[in-house]
Amino acid sequence: MSKTKNIKKTIIAALLCHLLFGSFFVYAEVLDTIIAVVEDDVILERELQKEVAVIEQRIQQSNAAPPPAYVLRKQVLEKMIVDKLQRQLAEKAGITVSEEMLNSSAADIAQRNNMDINQFRAELEGQGISYQGFLDNMRNEIIINQLRGREIGGRIKVTDREVEHYLETQDTIGEESTQYHLGHILIAVKEAASSTEVQGAISKADNLVKKLRAGQDFSQTAISHSEDANALKGGDLGWRTSSQIPTLFVNDIKQMKPGDVAGPIRSPSGYHIIKMLELKGMDNHMIIQTKVRHILIKTNALINDAEAKKRLLALKARIADGDDFAALARAHSDDKGSALKGGSLDWVGPGDLVKPFEEAMAKLGINEVSEPVQTQFGWHIIQVLGRENKDNSDEFKKNLIRDAIRKRKIEEETELWIRRLRDEAFVEIYQNRL
């Protein structure tokens, strides 16, 4: 271990010599001061100030009271260290984000906000947010999410038995018809912490619980003291059902009312404090089911897009003249599975089919046949045979439980993974510069 530290100290010395005496132009300004060394990289004062300004703006927009400046700087620096460690790991793993993927993601966000990309860019800049800065942050988030997916998500599995067990052991109707808005604070404890460090964490957590129950602002306390990924969001975990809440909190939240504070709750990561911010019920989940059939023509070396469309238009004309759709599907469709059933896909719900198919299907009246529609599978003509509203609550709740169990497992594993990554890394923070 001492040898590793000596090597790292040598790296620090080399970095400092390079920054101070290199051939490039260096200004002896405060903004170029090194605040921290993270493995083989550094965090500069100007980088920290920029990130602090972004977080301050976010806190102001949420109407939360900001913590003292030195506390905020410490919290932001810790976030930057963890982000840099993850980016370094992603770089070693060869994870990159192409410009095409980045621009496509930005366009999707703009579309979800009912804007084109130019309007979205103008909106950001009108709020004082640099569009390039937005893209850089999005690139960082995508890279980190891909890294976590590779390191954690790929090994997380949810079995049918786990879903069934949840349904057997929980009051599903009562639990899944209620959503909980929670706040969370983590007082972290290292895996190899000494008894003194553990006792210090317990004392700190107990003291915070007393202050919070006495009325101290939870959001500000989380920003100042929490050591988890949501700290700079005021510890806000958002709305969740019981199956989406970490297992160790479930028994506590069932007894809590809005405003109640619970904890400290021990876990391998440290001591947790939770606050019930709000409660609300959930309505039944209604969906529109569509009975649909289609004829598919695939493209290949002999059939290009134009030829596929031409064939489908000819088939559509025959249907309009009275030919049977099912018979034509059995004779001509390249989707052999549905062709045997006259092109029938039976009753389908939202998300069952690919997006271009669903969008075209949604525009059709009963018995209407579409123009040729292209998807990743080829070209289709589509006919809607019926529509009905269906209470999909039971199936929806099962899917919700499955997704929630997976999300909970990923969150719990991610928390441990990040803590381990941070504890095992070489990080040198210059406390006198904070």
N, C-alpha and C positions, 0 to 999 in steps of 0.2 A: 504493500500500500504506500509506504514511504517513497519507494522508487517511482511509483506512478505520480505521486505528488511532485517529486523533483522534476520529472519530465514535464509536467504541466507548468511548473514554475518557470522552467526553461522556455516553454512556449510563450508564457506571459511576457518574459523578458524580451524574447525575440519580437513579439508583437509591439511592445512598447518602443523598442529601438527602431523598428520599421516605421512606426507612426511618427516618432520624434526626429529621426535622422535620415529618413529615406530621401530619395531623389525627387519625389513629388512635392508639391507646394503645400505646406502645413501651416495653418494659423494657430497661434497659441491663444485660443479662445476657450471659454468655459464650455461652449456647445460641443467642442470636440473631445471633452473629457470622457475617459472610459469609466462607466459606472459599474460594469460587471464583465467578467470573462466567463463565457459559457462553452465548455470544451475548447475547441480551436477557434472560436469566434468571440466577438465583443459586442456589447450594447453601449452606445454612446449617449451622452446627455441629451443631444438634440433629438435622438430617436425616442428617448423616454419622455421628453417634454411634449413631443408631437402626440404620442399615445395618450398621455395624461390629458391633453386638451380635448381629444376625442371623447374620452370617458367622462370628463367633466361636462361636456355638452350633452352627452346621453343622460347623465344624472339630472341635469337641469331640466331636460325635456320630460323626464319622468316625475318631476316635482318632488324628488327626494332631497333631503338635506345632505350635502356633501360632507365627508369626514374631514378632519384636519389635513392640510396639504401634504405633510410628511407621511401620514398614514396612507393616503391615496397613492402617493409615489411608490411606496413600498409594495402595495397590492398590485399596482400596474406593472411594476418591475418583475414581480414574481410571475405574473401572467405572461410577460414577454419572454422570460427565461424558459418557461414550460413550452411556449409556442416555438421558440428557437430550437429547443431540444427535439421537438417533434419534426420540425422542418429538416433538421440535420439527419435524422433517422430516415425520413422520406427520401432525401437526396441520395443517401447510401443505398436505399432500396430501388432507386431508379424511377420514383414516382414523379411525374410531370403533368402539367396541364397545358394543352395546346391553346393557341389563340382562338382557334375555331370553337373549341369547347367553352372557353371563357366567354366569347361573344354570344354563343348560343345560350349559355346560362343567364347572361345579362338580358338577352331578348326575352327569355321565358319570364324573368322577374318583371320586366316592363309589361308584358302581356297580361300577367296576373293582376297588375295594377291598372289595366285598361289604358295603356299608353303604348306608342311605338318607341323605338329606342332613342330617337331624338328628343321626344317629349320627356322621357324618363331622365335623360342626361340633363336637360334643362331644369327639371324638377330638383334633381340632386344639387346642381350648382346654385339654384335659387335658395337652397337650404344651407349653403356654405360648404357643401361636400364636394371635394374634387372627384370628378368621374374616374380619373386614373387611379386615385387613391381607393375608390370603391372597387375597381377591378383588381387592384393589388390585394385588398382584403379578401375579396371573393376567391381569388386564386389560392391564397393562404388557407382559407377554410376548406376549399375543395381538396387540396393536397392533404391536409390533416385528416379530413374525413375518410379519404381513400386509404391513408396509412392506418387509421383505426379499424377500418373495415378489413384490411389485410391482417393486422395484428390481433384483432379481437373478434370482429363480426363473423369471420369465416368459421370460427370454432364454436359459435353459440348456436345451439339447436333447441327447438321446442317440439316436443313429441305430442302426439294426439293424447297420450296417457296423461301428460301434464295438464292439458286443457281439461280433460275429463275429471282429473283429480280436483282441479280448482272448482269445477262445477259441482262436484260431489261434496266438497268440504266447505264451500262458501254459500252464503245466502245470495245467490246470483242476482235475483230480481232486485233485492234491496241494495246490494253493493253496486251493481253496474248501472242502476238508475240514479246514482248519486255521483257527483263530481266534487273533488276537493281542490281548493286553491291553496297551495302550501308555500310557506317561506322556509328556508333551510340555512343553517350555519354549521360549518364543520371546523372543529378544532383538531387539526391533524396530529397524528402521532406516528413517528417512524416505526418501521417493522422491528428494528433493533434498538428501540428506545430504552433508556435506563429507567429505573424505578423513579428517580428524581424527575425526569422528563415527563413520565406518565402522570405523576402526582401533580406536576405543574399544569398539565393540560386539564386534568380533572378540576383543579381549583379555578382555572380560568373559565371553564365551561359552566361550573356551578355559579360563579359570580355573574356571568352574563345572563344566565337563566333568571336569577333574582332581579337583576336590573330590568330585563324585558318584562317580567311579570309585574314590575312596579311601574311600567309605562314607557320605558325607553324605546325609542324608535327602532323597529326591527330592521328596516331597510338600511338605515345608516350604520347600525351595528354590524350587519352582514358585510357591508362594503368595507368597514374598518377592520373586522376581525376574522371573517370566514376564510377558509383556505380551500374552497372547492371552486369548480369552474363557473358557478353562478354568482360568485361573490360580488363582482362589479355590476351585476343586475339587481343588487339588493337582496340576493338569495332567493329570488322568485323562481319557483319550479313550475309555475303555470298551472293550468287546470288538468287534473288527472282523476281517473277512476281508481278504486282500491287496487285493482290488478296492475296498475301502472306505477304504484308507489313501492319503493324498496321494502322488502319483506320485513325488515326490522322495525319499520314505522307503523305497519298495518294495525297492530293491536292498539297502539296509542291513538291513532287518528279516529278509530271507531268511538272512542270515549270523548273526543274533543268537540268543542263548540267554537264558532268564529271568535277569534281573539285569544284563545287558549294557547299556552306555550308548553311544550313537552320536552323533557330531556334532563340531563345529558343521556344520550343513548349510545352505548359502546358498540363499535364495529372494528374490523381489522384496520380501517383507515384512521380511526380516532374517535372523537366524541361529537355527536350530532345534537343539534337543537332544532326543533321544528315549531312552526306557528301555523295555526289554522286561520287563514286569511278570510276565506269565504266558502260557502257550500251552495250547491244547486242541484236540481234534479235533471234527468234526461228524458226527452220524449221518445215515443215509439219511432222506430226507424222504418220509414216507408220508402219503397223503391218502385220504379216503373219497369216491369218486365215486358219484353218484346218477343213475340213469336216470329221467327225470321227464317228465310231460306235464301240460298245464293247459288250462282254458277261461277266457277273460277277458271280462268285461263291463265296458265303460267307462261312467262316468257322464257325463251331459251335461244340456242344458236339459230334456230329456224323460225322462231316466232318472236318478233320484236314488239315494242309497245304499240305501234300503229296497227300491226296485224292482230294483236290481241283485242284491241278496242274494236276493230272492224268486225271480228268474229262475234263479239258480244253484242254489238249493235244489230247484227243480222239475227241473232237469237232473240233479242228484245222485240224486233219487228215481227218475228214469227209468233211470239207470245201475244202481241197486240192483235194478230190476225186469228187468234184462237187456239194456237198450239198449247199443249199442256206443259207448264213450267217444270213439273216433276220429271216428266218423260225426257225433256231436253236436258235437264241436269244429269240424269242417269247416263245419257248418251254422250254429253260433251264436257261435263265439269271435271277439272283436274284435281278437285278435292275429293278423293276416292271415298273417304269416310262418310261425308255428307251426301255424296252422289248416290250411294246405295239407298239413302232415305229420301230421294227426290230433291236433294239440295238442302234438306232441313237441318237447321242448327238448333231446333226446338226453342224453348224459352230461355232467353238470356237476360242477364242483369247488367247494371253499370260496371264497367271494368272487365267484363268477361271477354270482350273482343278488342281488337286493336283500334286505336283512336280514329284513323280515317274511315274505317268501316262503321264504327259507332256514330260518327258525325253524320255520315251519309244516311244511315238507317234512321236517325232521329228526325230527319227532314221529310221522310216519306209518310204518306197517308196509308191507310189500310188497303191492301191489295195493289198498291202502286209499285211499279218496277223502276229502279234507279237507272241513271245513265251509268256508263262504265266508271268504276271507282278503283283507283290504284292503292294497293297496300304493299307491305314488304313481301307478301306472298305471291303477288301478281295482280291481275285485273279481275274485277267482280261486277256482276249485276246482282242487285239485291231486291227482294220482295218482302214486305212486312205483311204478315197474316193476322196479327192481333197485338193488342196491348192491354195490360192490366196493372192496377196498383196492388202491391203486395206488402204486407207487414213482414219485414225481413228481420225483425228484432232479435229472434233467437240466433239465427245464423250470424247476424251482425255482431252480437255480443260474443259469440265464440271466436270470431275473427279478431274482435277487439281484445279479447283475453289473450289470444295467441300472440298478437302484436305487442301487447303490453308486457307479457312475460318475457318475450325476447328483448324488448327495450329495457326492462328492469335488469335482466341479466347483463346486457351490454353496459348499462350505466354502472352497475356494481363492479364489473370487471375493469371498465375504463378507469374508474376512480383508483383502483388498486394499481393498475398499470401505470398511470400518470405519476402516482406517488412513488412507485418503484423506480421509474425513469428518472425522476427528480433526485431521489436519494442516492442513486448510483452514479449520477453524473458529476463531473468536476465543474463546480461553479464557484467563482471568486467574486464576492460583492464588496465594493469599496464603501463601507458603511459611512465613513466620514464625508462622502460626497452625496449622500442621500439627504 
